[in-house]
Amino acid sequence: MADVLLTREEGFAAGLKLLAALPVLRWPLAGAAISILADNLDILVMNYVDLGGGGIRDYHLFDKWSDLFAYVTFFIVALGWRGRDRALAIFLFAVRMAGIALFEVAHLRPALILCPNLFETWFLYVLVRNAWLTGASSGTRSAVLIAMIAGKLAQEWVLHGAQILDRYNLDDLLHRVFGG
């Protein structure tokens, strides 16, 4: 097969992630939920979709590039914020982009741990805070933010530090978790 920019499966998964990111621009919180769900569906495409195009060739490379659809829509929304919310979103976006650049150019996977995706976490936190935590105490808001950050850092460690999921395909993982 000739070297192609995207295989059919990569095009399908990238198209899915692009379409899923667009609602963020109109309905940020619901759109973010849709986009994050679609981000997790590329693993299903990698494991179960065969369009005769060669599959997803390098999952981590593909995933980081195709995540940019969501990051850009999140960033556009965050640019409309004011004060600390906006400034922190811009800073965290820059940090994540630096991590992705280091990962892609120098193949330094630890860059994804050193520059974790706290941009997405902050984006979600601001939306959740504004939707559901407006009357909550500062302690409650802080606890929610800390829990979200802890969850994201744990996820980054599992994916890029311990690289646990690199050792299994989805079928293997499901069989280990649910038996059978």
KAHU-V354591 format. One record per residue. N is the residue number from 1. OMEGA is omega in whole degrees, -180 to 180 (none if undefined). NEAR is the number of other ideal C-beta (glycine too) atoms within 10 Angstrom. D_LAST is the distance of its C-alpha to the last C-alpha in Angstrom with 1 decimal. Layout:
N&OMEGA&NEAR&D_LAST, N&OMEGA&NEAR&D_LAST
This chain:
1&179&7&36.2, 2&178&3&38.9, 3&-179&4&38.3, 4&178&12&37.7, 5&178&6&37.8, 6&170&18&34.6, 7&178&18&32.1, 8&-179&15&31.3, 9&177&22&27.9, 10&177&25&29.8, 11&178&14&32.5, 12&-178&17&30.1, 13&179&27&28.3, 14&177&19&31.8, 15&177&13&33.3, 16&-179&18&30.6, 17&177&23&31.3, 18&180&17&35.0, 19&-180&13&35.0, 20&-179&22&32.9, 21&-175&25&35.4, 22&179&14&38.5, 23&178&16&38.2, 24&-176&26&38.6, 25&-179&13&42.3, 26&-178&10&42.9, 27&-170&11&40.5, 28&-176&22&39.6, 29&178&17&37.2, 30&178&13&35.3, 31&178&21&35.6, 32&178&23&34.1, 33&178&16&31.1, 34&-178&18&30.6, 35&180&24&31.3, 36&175&15&28.8, 37&180&10&26.1, 38&178&19&27.0, 39&180&20&27.0, 40&180&8&23.3, 41&-179&14&22.7, 42&176&23&23.8, 43&176&17&20.5, 44&177&12&19.1, 45&-178&21&22.1, 46&-174&19&21.5, 47&-169&17&17.9, 48&-178&10&18.2, 49&177&16&22.0, 50&178&11&23.9, 51&179&13&27.6, 52&-176&9&28.7, 53&178&17&30.2, 54&175&14&28.4, 55&175&17&25.9, 56&-169&24&26.4, 57&180&14&28.1, 58&-171&10&28.3, 59&-175&18&26.1, 60&176&17&28.1, 61&180&13&31.4, 62&-176&21&30.5, 63&-178&17&29.1, 64&179&18&32.2, 65&-177&16&34.6, 66&173&22&33.0, 67&-178&19&32.8, 68&177&16&36.6, 69&-180&22&36.7, 70&-179&24&35.5, 71&-179&20&37.6, 72&179&15&40.7, 73&177&23&40.4, 74&-178&25&39.7, 75&178&20&42.7, 76&179&12&45.0, 77&-178&20&44.3, 78&178&22&44.8, 79&177&11&48.1, 80&178&9&49.4, 81&180&16&48.9, 82&171&7&51.7, 83&-175&7&52.5, 84&-180&9&49.9, 85&-179&17&46.9, 86&-177&14&48.1, 87&-180&12&49.2, 88&177&18&45.9, 89&180&20&43.9, 90&180&15&46.1, 91&-178&13&45.8, 92&175&21&42.0, 93&-180&22&41.7, 94&179&13&43.9, 95&-179&16&41.9, 96&179&21&38.7, 97&176&15&40.4, 98&178&13&41.8, 99&179&24&38.4, 100&179&19&37.1, 101&178&14&40.2, 102&179&17&39.9, 103&-175&20&36.3, 104&-175&14&37.2, 105&-175&9&40.5, 106&-179&9&40.1, 107&179&10&36.3, 108&-180&14&36.3, 109&176&16&32.9, 110&177&12&34.2, 111&180&19&36.6, 112&174&21&33.7, 113&179&15&33.6, 114&179&14&37.4, 115&-174&21&37.7, 116&-178&21&34.7, 117&176&22&34.3, 118&174&20&36.3, 119&179&25&38.2, 120&180&22&35.3, 121&179&19&35.0, 122&179&22&38.7, 123&180&28&38.8, 124&-180&19&36.2, 125&-179&20&38.0, 126&180&21&41.4, 127&179&20&40.1, 128&179&16&38.3, 129&-178&16&41.4, 130&-179&13&43.7, 131&-169&11&41.8, 132&-175&11&40.8, 133&-176&15&42.4, 134&180&8&46.0, 135&-177&6&47.1, 136&177&13&44.9, 137&178&9&46.4, 138&177&8&46.4, 139&178&8&44.3, 140&179&12&41.6, 141&178&15&41.8, 142&180&11&41.6, 143&178&12&38.6, 144&-180&16&36.7, 145&180&18&37.7, 146&179&10&36.8, 147&179&11&33.3, 148&179&17&32.8, 149&180&15&34.1, 150&178&11&32.0, 151&-180&11&28.8, 152&179&18&29.9, 153&177&16&30.9, 154&178&11&27.6, 155&179&13&25.9, 156&180&18&28.4, 157&179&15&27.8, 158&-176&12&24.0, 159&-169&18&24.5, 160&177&20&27.8, 161&179&14&28.5, 162&179&10&25.4, 163&-176&12&23.9, 164&-176&11&20.4, 165&177&15&19.0, 166&-175&11&20.9, 167&-175&9&18.6, 168&164&13&15.5, 169&-174&11&15.1, 170&178&13&13.5, 171&179&11&10.4, 172&-178&12&10.1, 173&179&15&11.0, 174&178&13&8.7, 175&178&11&5.6, 176&-177&10&8.0, 177&-173&9&9.2, 178&-180&7&6.7, 179&175&6&3.7, 180&none&7&0.0
